[in-house]
Amino acid sequence: MSQYAVILFESTHDAIRADKLLREKLPVTLIPTPRRFSASCGIALRFDAGRLAMMEELIEKHQINGTVHMMDE
């Protein structure tokens, strides 16, 4: 099983802003929020779990409002 991570957002605005900022540094994909996380805005950002440390640094640097969750395929 391969692992990936998602960032969940409270608003669509936060998701789109994060996508714009982060895709310049790492490969990310906007996806529908996984069903098990129904409390978010409906859009999540998917990225490779192996890049978690770099992603966390970028989230802090750009003050992105989102929470990271690990996933299994």
C-alpha positions in Angstrom: 0.0 0.0 0.0 1.3 3.4 -0.9 0.9 6.4 1.4 -0.1 9.9 0.6 -1.2 12.9 2.6 -4.0 15.4 2.3 -4.4 18.9 3.6 -7.9 19.8 4.6 -9.3 23.3 4.6 -12.1 25.2 6.2 -12.8 27.3 3.1 -12.4 26.9 -0.6 -10.5 30.2 -0.6 -7.8 28.7 1.7 -7.6 25.6 -0.6 -7.2 27.5 -3.8 -4.6 29.9 -2.2 -2.6 26.9 -0.8 -2.7 25.2 -4.2 -1.4 28.3 -5.9 1.4 28.7 -3.4 2.4 25.1 -2.9 2.4 23.8 -6.5 5.3 26.1 -7.3 7.4 24.1 -4.8 6.0 20.5 -4.8 3.7 18.4 -6.9 0.2 18.7 -5.4 -3.3 17.9 -6.7 -6.6 19.4 -5.7 -9.0 16.6 -4.9 -12.5 16.2 -3.4 -12.2 15.8 0.3 -12.1 12.1 1.3 -15.4 10.9 2.7 -14.1 10.2 6.1 -13.4 13.9 6.6 -16.8 15.4 5.8 -16.4 18.5 8.1 -14.1 20.4 5.7 -14.9 22.6 2.7 -15.0 19.8 0.2 -11.6 20.4 -1.4 -8.4 18.9 -0.2 -4.8 19.1 -1.5 -3.1 15.7 -2.1 0.7 15.2 -2.0 3.3 12.4 -1.6 3.7 11.4 2.1 7.5 11.3 1.6 7.4 15.1 1.3 5.7 15.6 4.6 8.5 17.5 6.3 9.0 19.9 3.4 5.2 20.4 3.2 5.0 21.2 6.9 7.7 23.8 6.5 5.9 25.4 3.5 2.6 25.5 5.4 4.2 27.3 8.2 6.2 29.7 6.0 3.1 30.7 4.0 0.7 30.7 7.0 -1.6 28.2 5.3 -4.8 27.4 7.3 -5.1 23.7 6.8 -4.6 20.4 8.6 -2.5 17.5 7.3 -3.7 13.9 7.5 -1.9 10.8 6.4 -3.8 8.4 4.1 -3.4 4.9 2.6 -4.4 3.9 -0.9 
